[in-house]
Amino acid sequence: MKNELFRTTLATLFICCLLSLPVSVVATEVRQEKAMPEGGKAVLTLTAPLLTMTETPFTVELIGGTGKVLADAAISLRLVMPAMAMPLNSPKAIWREGAYHGTAVFTMAGEWDAIMIIQRPGHDVVDLTFNLGEVQMK
């Protein structure tokens, strides 16, 4: 009887601790990779869960065909809902600390894509489409 009461109390305390954690501790990431036409890959990482009207940090890593990190690009995302026309929503990404960083804001709940536009000196403009999945109401 005492063991059962102890286990129930311990389980309740554990659940309370989990529920009291800040969202940033339990947040995960949405991470996707796409091959670039000239070789290498682009990696897009967003903080999840994806919520409407919330500043959502993202990072972009560009890795060339030789495995070298590419730091000479101008990068922006065009955030779109494939199911409906939306106003322009194109956050820029700025190079710092070994990657490109930016902040996205999703204006509605639903399925979203990010079209990454990569411009590098001496190269054709590249656009890659990432399916971000469902954005939830805040």
C-alpha positions as CSV (number, residue, x, y, z in Angstrom):
1,M,0.0,0.0,0.0
2,K,2.8,2.4,0.9
3,N,4.7,1.6,-2.3
4,E,1.7,2.2,-4.4
5,L,1.1,5.6,-2.8
6,F,4.8,6.4,-3.2
7,R,4.7,5.5,-6.9
8,T,1.5,7.5,-7.5
9,T,3.0,10.5,-5.8
10,L,6.3,10.2,-7.7
11,A,4.5,9.9,-11.0
12,T,2.3,12.9,-10.2
13,L,5.4,15.0,-9.3
14,F,7.1,13.9,-12.5
15,I,4.2,14.9,-14.7
16,C,3.9,18.3,-12.9
17,C,7.6,18.9,-13.5
18,L,7.2,18.1,-17.2
19,L,4.2,20.4,-17.6
20,S,6.0,23.2,-15.9
21,L,9.0,23.2,-18.3
22,P,9.2,26.3,-20.5
23,V,8.1,25.7,-24.1
24,S,11.7,26.4,-25.3
25,V,12.9,23.4,-23.4
26,V,10.5,21.0,-25.0
27,A,10.5,22.6,-28.4
28,T,12.0,20.6,-31.3
29,E,13.1,21.5,-34.7
30,V,11.9,21.2,-38.3
31,R,15.0,20.3,-40.3
32,Q,15.1,19.5,-44.0
33,E,17.8,19.1,-46.6
34,K,17.6,19.7,-50.3
35,A,20.3,19.0,-53.0
36,M,21.5,22.0,-54.9
37,P,21.8,21.9,-58.7
38,E,25.6,22.5,-58.7
39,G,26.2,19.9,-56.0
40,G,26.1,20.1,-52.2
41,K,23.0,20.8,-50.2
42,A,21.0,23.4,-48.4
43,V,19.8,22.7,-44.9
44,L,16.8,24.6,-43.5
45,T,16.1,24.4,-39.7
46,L,13.2,26.1,-38.0
47,T,12.3,26.1,-34.3
48,A,9.2,24.1,-33.7
49,P,6.3,23.9,-33.0
50,L,5.4,26.2,-35.9
51,L,2.7,28.6,-34.6
52,T,0.9,31.5,-36.2
53,M,1.9,35.1,-35.4
54,T,5.0,33.9,-33.6
55,E,8.5,34.9,-34.4
56,T,10.1,31.6,-35.5
57,P,13.9,31.6,-35.7
58,F,15.4,29.7,-38.6
59,T,18.9,28.9,-39.9
60,V,20.2,27.9,-43.3
61,E,23.4,26.0,-43.9
62,L,24.8,25.9,-47.5
63,I,27.3,23.1,-48.1
64,G,29.0,23.0,-51.4
65,G,29.8,19.8,-53.4
66,T,33.2,19.6,-51.8
67,G,31.8,19.8,-48.3
68,K,32.9,23.4,-47.8
69,V,30.4,25.8,-46.1
70,L,29.3,28.5,-48.5
71,A,29.3,32.0,-46.9
72,D,29.0,34.2,-50.0
73,A,25.2,33.9,-50.6
74,A,22.3,36.2,-50.3
75,I,19.4,34.1,-49.0
76,S,15.7,34.8,-48.4
77,L,12.7,32.6,-47.9
78,R,9.4,33.1,-49.6
79,L,6.8,31.7,-47.2
80,V,3.7,30.5,-49.1
81,M,0.5,28.5,-48.5
82,P,0.1,26.3,-51.5
83,A,-3.7,26.2,-51.1
84,M,-4.2,29.9,-51.3
85,A,-2.7,33.2,-52.4
86,M,-1.0,35.1,-49.6
87,P,0.7,38.5,-49.3
88,L,4.4,38.6,-49.8
89,N,6.2,37.1,-46.8
90,S,10.0,36.9,-47.5
91,P,12.3,36.9,-44.5
92,K,16.0,37.4,-45.2
93,A,18.8,35.4,-43.7
94,I,22.0,37.1,-42.5
95,W,25.4,35.3,-42.3
96,R,26.8,35.0,-38.7
97,E,28.4,32.4,-36.6
98,G,28.8,29.9,-39.4
99,A,25.3,29.9,-40.8
100,Y,22.6,32.2,-42.2
101,H,20.0,33.3,-39.6
102,G,16.6,34.8,-39.8
103,T,13.1,35.0,-38.3
104,A,9.9,33.9,-40.0
105,V,6.3,34.7,-39.0
106,F,3.4,32.6,-40.3
107,T,0.2,34.6,-40.6
108,M,-2.3,31.8,-40.8
109,A,-2.8,28.2,-39.7
110,G,-2.5,25.5,-42.3
111,E,0.1,23.9,-44.7
112,W,3.1,26.0,-45.5
113,D,6.0,25.8,-47.9
114,A,9.3,27.8,-47.8
115,I,10.9,28.6,-51.2
116,M,14.5,29.3,-50.5
117,I,16.1,31.8,-52.9
118,I,19.9,31.5,-53.1
119,Q,21.9,34.1,-54.9
120,R,25.7,33.7,-55.2
121,P,28.2,35.8,-57.1
122,G,29.0,34.2,-60.5
123,H,26.2,31.5,-60.1
124,D,22.6,31.2,-61.4
125,V,19.9,32.0,-58.8
126,V,18.7,28.8,-57.2
127,D,15.3,28.3,-55.6
128,L,14.5,25.2,-53.5
129,T,11.1,24.3,-52.1
130,F,10.7,22.9,-48.6
131,N,7.4,21.6,-47.4
132,L,7.2,22.8,-43.8
133,G,3.9,21.0,-42.9
134,E,1.2,22.2,-40.7
135,V,1.4,25.5,-38.9
136,Q,-0.9,25.6,-35.8
137,M,-2.9,28.4,-34.2
138,K,-1.0,30.2,-31.4
